[in-house]
Amino acid sequence: MKLRGSINNFTLEKMLFKNVSDYVIFYEGNDKRVYTGAADSYSENLAFLNLDAENVGQFIGIGGEIGTSFTGLVKNIEVAGITCINSPEVGSVVFLGNCENYNVHDNFVDNVNGAINNHNGVFMLRGNGRFYNNTVKNHQGNALRSWLYSMNGANSSSVDIYNNIVYNSRMYSAFELQVPPYIKESALFKPATARLYNNTVGRMNTSKKSFPGRLLDLYNTYSTLELYNNLLFEDNDDIVLN
């Protein structure tokens, strides 16, 4: 499915996709749309609900970026109740390139990325919002890679990661929080705070390759982090064999 043009107040729900080898849902050309504040320069109020996929490439892909301008900006997007299973080369199940106030919750991912080794984020989310009540297991890649920043002037936005279950990753840790250098260098960059709590994480980086397997890979965020009430077992934090 290709989405095109300016889309607002849109819901896609209750569909099954199977054996789709490249991509499933893709917002074509969104990464080329420059945010100016005008109504046709961004999308808002999008929802992807109760969608199921098996043996697919990337499930939901919405391109966007922060650089000399915001491109592909989406405000208020919900991804909830989706399942993605048995997909050996899905990479990122959900990729949101530039989002203000994402709401990603109650999703289920099992047995993905068995055939690839690059640094995937099963959920790759850039911007700010909430990621909660999700289950990711039997996978490769961080369950969540959050590249975080604010978009609302002087008021700091936040990324909240809570009540998730992440179990049995072949490579990499459960979560990543990061502001990469190219985002920090943007004149549009404003930091976002982060909170990570009440998550259950076990059996990280069972192959003992590449980076350690831990609760959180933390890079510079240029703001505050609250980290509490997380349960971690059978990690591979100090054992790295290349």
C-alpha positions in Angstrom: 0.0 0.0 0.0 1.3 3.5 -0.9 0.1 6.6 0.8 0.6 9.8 -1.1 0.1 13.6 -0.7 -1.3 15.4 2.3 -3.1 13.0 4.6 -4.8 14.0 7.8 -7.3 12.3 10.2 -6.7 8.9 8.6 -7.1 5.5 10.0 -6.1 2.1 8.5 -7.2 -0.9 10.5 -8.1 -4.6 10.6 -6.1 -6.0 7.7 -3.8 -9.0 7.2 -0.7 -8.9 5.0 1.3 -12.1 4.1 4.3 -12.9 2.0 5.0 -9.3 0.9 8.7 -9.3 0.1 9.6 -5.6 -0.1 7.4 -3.2 1.9 3.8 -3.3 3.1 2.7 0.2 4.0 4.8 3.1 2.7 4.2 6.9 2.7 5.6 7.7 -0.7 7.5 11.0 -1.1 6.8 12.1 2.5 10.5 12.5 3.2 10.6 15.2 0.4 7.9 17.4 2.0 9.4 20.4 3.8 7.6 21.7 6.9 6.8 25.4 6.7 3.9 25.5 9.2 1.3 25.5 6.4 -1.4 22.9 6.6 -0.2 21.0 3.5 3.4 20.8 4.7 2.8 18.1 7.3 0.3 15.3 8.2 -1.5 14.8 11.5 -3.8 12.4 13.3 -2.8 9.2 11.5 -3.6 5.8 13.0 -2.5 2.2 12.1 -4.5 -0.2 14.2 -5.0 -3.9 14.5 -2.9 -4.8 11.4 -1.3 -8.2 11.1 1.7 -9.3 9.0 3.7 -12.5 8.4 6.8 -13.0 6.2 7.0 -9.4 5.1 9.6 -6.7 4.4 9.2 -3.4 6.3 5.7 -3.2 7.7 5.1 0.6 8.1 7.5 3.1 6.7 7.0 6.8 6.9 10.1 8.8 5.9 11.2 12.1 7.3 14.3 13.9 8.6 15.7 16.8 10.6 18.5 18.8 9.0 18.4 22.2 7.5 14.6 21.8 7.6 12.1 19.4 9.0 10.9 17.0 6.2 8.1 14.5 6.4 6.8 15.8 9.6 3.9 13.8 11.1 2.0 15.1 14.2 0.0 12.7 16.4 0.4 9.2 15.0 -0.8 6.0 16.7 0.5 2.5 15.9 -1.4 0.0 18.1 -2.5 -3.6 18.1 -0.3 -4.6 15.2 1.5 -8.0 15.0 4.5 -8.9 12.8 5.7 -12.5 12.9 8.0 -14.9 11.0 9.7 -12.2 8.9 13.4 -13.0 8.5 14.3 -9.7 6.7 11.8 -7.2 7.9 14.5 -4.8 9.3 12.4 -2.1 11.0 8.9 -3.3 11.5 7.9 0.3 12.0 10.0 3.3 10.8 8.8 6.8 11.7 11.3 9.3 10.4 10.1 12.6 11.9 7.2 12.5 14.4 5.8 14.8 17.0 3.9 12.9 19.7 3.9 9.3 18.5 1.8 6.8 20.4 3.1 3.3 19.8 1.6 0.7 22.1 0.2 -2.9 22.5 2.1 -4.3 19.5 3.5 -7.8 19.2 6.6 -8.9 17.2 8.0 -12.4 17.2 10.6 -14.2 15.1 12.0 -11.4 13.0 15.3 -10.6 11.4 16.7 -14.1 11.5 18.5 -13.6 8.2 20.2 -10.2 8.7 22.8 -8.8 11.0 22.8 -5.0 10.4 21.9 -2.7 13.3 18.2 -2.7 13.1 15.6 -1.0 15.3 12.6 -3.2 15.2 10.8 0.0 16.0 12.8 2.9 14.7 11.2 6.1 16.0 12.6 9.7 15.5 11.2 12.6 17.4 9.2 12.3 20.6 6.3 10.4 22.0 5.4 7.2 23.9 6.4 3.5 23.4 4.6 1.2 25.9 2.9 -2.2 26.4 4.8 -3.7 23.4 6.3 -7.2 23.2 9.3 -8.0 21.0 10.9 -11.4 21.2 13.0 -13.9 19.3 14.5 -11.1 17.2 17.7 -9.3 16.0 18.2 -5.6 16.6 17.1 -3.2 19.3 13.4 -3.5 20.1 13.4 0.3 20.0 15.8 2.8 18.6 14.7 6.2 19.7 16.5 9.2 18.2 14.9 11.9 20.3 14.3 15.7 20.0 11.6 18.3 20.6 9.6 20.3 18.1 7.6 22.7 20.2 9.8 25.7 20.8 11.1 26.3 24.4 8.9 23.6 26.0 10.8 20.3 26.1 9.0 17.2 24.8 9.6 13.7 26.2 10.1 10.1 25.1 8.5 7.7 27.5 9.3 3.9 27.3 7.4 1.7 29.7 5.7 -1.6 30.4 7.4 -3.3 27.4 8.6 -6.9 27.3 11.8 -7.6 25.3 13.1 -11.2 25.2 15.7 -13.3 23.4 17.6 -11.0 21.0 20.2 -12.6 18.9 22.1 -9.3 18.6 21.9 -6.0 20.4 20.3 -4.5 23.5 16.6 -3.9 24.3 16.5 -0.1 23.8 18.6 2.7 22.4 18.4 6.4 23.2 20.5 8.7 21.0 20.9 12.0 19.4 23.3 11.3 16.5 25.8 14.1 15.7 24.1 15.2 12.5 20.9 15.8 14.4 22.7 17.7 17.2 24.3 19.9 14.5 20.9 20.9 13.0 19.8 24.5 13.9 16.4 23.0 14.4 17.5 20.6 17.2 15.9 21.0 20.6 16.5 18.3 23.2 13.8 16.0 24.6 13.8 14.4 28.0 13.4 10.6 28.4 11.9 8.2 30.9 12.4 4.4 30.8 10.6 2.4 33.5 8.7 -0.8 34.3 10.2 -2.8 31.4 11.1 -6.5 31.5 14.1 -7.5 29.5 15.8 -10.9 29.2 18.3 -12.9 27.2 20.0 -10.1 25.3 22.6 -10.7 22.5 22.6 -14.5 22.8 25.1 -14.7 19.9 27.5 -12.6 22.0 28.6 -10.6 18.9 28.9 -7.0 18.0 27.7 -4.6 20.8 26.8 -5.8 24.3 23.3 -6.9 25.2 21.8 -4.8 27.9 18.7 -2.9 29.0 19.7 0.4 27.3 22.4 1.6 24.9 22.6 5.2 26.0 24.4 7.8 23.9 24.3 11.6 24.2 20.8 13.0 24.5 21.7 16.5 25.8 18.9 16.3 28.3 17.7 14.4 31.4 17.0 10.7 31.7 14.9 9.0 34.4 15.6 5.2 34.6 13.9 3.1 37.2 11.8 -0.1 38.0 13.2 -2.2 35.2 13.8 -6.0 35.4 16.8 -7.3 33.5 18.0 -10.9 33.4 20.5 -13.0 31.3 22.0 -10.0 29.6 25.5 -10.1 27.9 26.8 -6.8 28.9 30.4 -7.6 29.5 31.0 -10.4 27.1 31.6 -9.3 23.5 33.2 -11.6 21.0 33.8 -10.3 17.5 
